[in-house]
Amino acid sequence: MECHFWFFYSKEVNLKVLLNHLQKVEEPYRIITNNAEVQDYLSKHGKNVLALGDLFPENAEITETVYQEARKIRNEYRKIFKNIVFKDIKIFRAFEYHLLLQLAVIIKGKWLLKEKKNTVFIFEKFSPSYFGIMKIAKEMNYKNEIDVGFLKGKKIEYFKSTNENNSITYAEMASRHRAINFAKHGFGKGVSLEKIQRLLKFGFSVLRLFLKGFFYNAIQKKEQSINLILKKIDKKILNSTAKYDAICGIFLTASRLDIYLKPMFPVIEKFHKNNTPIQIFTSDISTSLVLSKEKISVINMFEEVNLTLNLIKNSEDGKKIKTMLEKLVIENENILGFDELFHDLLRRTYRTMAIIVILDNIFKKMKFKTILDGGTGEEFENTAIELALKHNIISYSFVPSPPSPYPQFSDWWHSDKTFLEGLQGLEVMKKLGYEEDRFEIVGGARFDHYKLINSSDSKNFLKENFQISKEKKLIVFVMSRWHDNDENWIPRFIKFCNKKNFEIIMKIHPTYKVASQNVSEKKIMHIESKCKGMKYIITYDVDLTTLLSASEMVITDWSSVGLAAILLGKPLLQVNFTKEEIQKSVRYFDFGASIHITNYDKLEEIAIQILGDDEKIVKELNIGREKIIELYNFRNDGNAAQRIYEILTS
């Protein structure tokens, strides 16, 4: 039996060359992938390709069992790490969620390898968990080394888990890749001055970090170097409007504008309108790019965290930590993944120590009553929460969209209190094992402006910018992701809309700006090739609420966009032509608030009825809408941000 593990980064893999690499694998074999484009391409070339997501669906019993096993092993790690403390902070708390995800990947791999079949894993993006899967394969007598291959151009570069630089190199690569993708695709298509400026700003940040690393490492006393870094952060804070007077600190690591940042903007605006000092911090380039695009002031500590990390790594404290972890690995060699994940855990430990040094200095000087994070579960936010506890400051988190009862989320939120949008969220959190008194149901701040939206203004905007007629009925089409056969039925529906004189706008999910771009571009090309001469718009960038408020009907799958449509009073159709299991949290049709459609002909029939003002259907949807609003947007009064502001400043 053979086992191979290859990884790549989007647009850097040559699929034709991939076929050549596969010729060297012993037949018959199967391919396991987490990338839709790889699955589609290799399947068309006669390969046996299975999607990891299909083998382990998020809401399936098998996935629940995976996470139960992963959690038990994670708890063993927690015991091992209990004495690794820095400045009174337990370091493991910062990244235990990331470890859980890595352990779950190893366990999935282990279960697949038990089937004793020639297997090739081809995954997008790097994770040190791949080394754990390869070690298990070797123990099961698969013919392989533990090395993991990086698909780059026409070559496969192999790396060993024993090489410390591998984990660090590819962690940094992932961070750079995410930031570059955002800079390229986060400002619309084509070339613009703004996009060029963002790319240059990113490039200068990385270059400056590289050059300053030499300077700080040249100083013999590491304490002196760290003090210089802390003074630099002090200067940034003193040059800001709030200085050290901020009563609330916001800590963010989130490149996704729509999910993690937009829900916060109304709350940030409340602080500004009330002249209440607030300070926003990040250690991530992508987040800084997003906030700067939105003209929101932020203290970006990307450079300082990375410089401090390198200084700590080479300090006495850093060397002691490494020795301690090396000893723990030897003592606990039977624990799943410890040896293979060692260098990643060490890197995360150094980074957490760097964040502790910087944030502890800030917390000592600030006048915070509360802190708030975006609910991302990242090291930066989790460390801020631990320091808030140390300094007797209450910490709050956002749950920025209706939560799903997936097992991995039971370990996500660490804050003292968490803001929920509705009663549905509370029920999910209790099922996940959280205590009820940790939550504040406040409504969705991201929906507050819905009360002020003028649909006529939205229609005027679309007419002026996209020649969308105000007199014609508009259908807005927003999916959570691309599905099989979308490129076939969507052109058919566009043709139907043109024939019936309806306007149609399709908004592509923003995740395709930074991931699986080839998949999205190919789907769009197929649609465009079949819709020549027809009128329609496909966009990544038009504001969603503008589209929804101007529409007469909204089509989605199980995207949370459906909730936005419901709150705006728009007829909602949830299509599911591939007969996939729709998540319980977005089955709006269970309440009568949407219409579930699994047959294409039914889609055209219902569209004609709704846009033909069928009073019966519209009335039934209105009744269902009222049932669901309180569950998903508490009070629905446009005052959620005000409630959050009052809690954070009380």
Secondary structure as UniProt FT lines:
FT   STRAND          2..8
FT   TURN            10..11
FT   HELIX           15..22
FT   TURN            23..24
FT   STRAND          30..33
FT   HELIX           36..44
FT   TURN            45..46
FT   STRAND          49..51
FT   HELIX           52..55
FT   TURN            58..59
FT   HELIX           61..81
FT   TURN            82..83
FT   STRAND          85..86
FT   TURN            87..88
FT   STRAND          89..90
FT   HELIX           92..113
FT   TURN            114..115
FT   STRAND          119..124
FT   HELIX           129..139
FT   TURN            140..141
FT   STRAND          148..153
FT   STRAND          155..159
FT   TURN            161..162
FT   HELIX           164..185
FT   TURN            186..187
FT   HELIX           193..218
FT   HELIX           222..238
FT   TURN            243..244
FT   STRAND          248..252
FT   HELIX           257..261
FT   HELIX           262..264
FT   HELIX           265..273
FT   TURN            274..275
FT   STRAND          278..282
FT   HELIX           285..293
FT   TURN            294..295
FT   STRAND          299..300
FT   HELIX           302..313
FT   HELIX           316..331
FT   TURN            332..334
FT   TURN            336..337
FT   HELIX           338..365
FT   STRAND          370..373
FT   HELIX           379..390
FT   TURN            391..392
FT   STRAND          394..398
FT   HELIX           407..411
FT   STRAND          417..420
FT   HELIX           423..431
FT   TURN            432..433
FT   HELIX           436..438
FT   STRAND          439..441
FT   HELIX           445..452
FT   HELIX           455..466
FT   STRAND          474..478
FT   TURN            484..485
FT   HELIX           486..499
FT   TURN            500..501
FT   STRAND          503..507
FT   HELIX           510..513
FT   HELIX           517..530
FT   TURN            532..533
FT   STRAND          537..539
FT   HELIX           544..550
FT   STRAND          553..556
FT   HELIX           561..567
FT   TURN            568..569
FT   STRAND          572..575
FT   TURN            577..578
FT   HELIX           584..586
FT   HELIX           588..591
FT   STRAND          595..597
FT   HELIX           600..611
FT   TURN            612..613
FT   HELIX           615..632
FT   HELIX           640..649
//
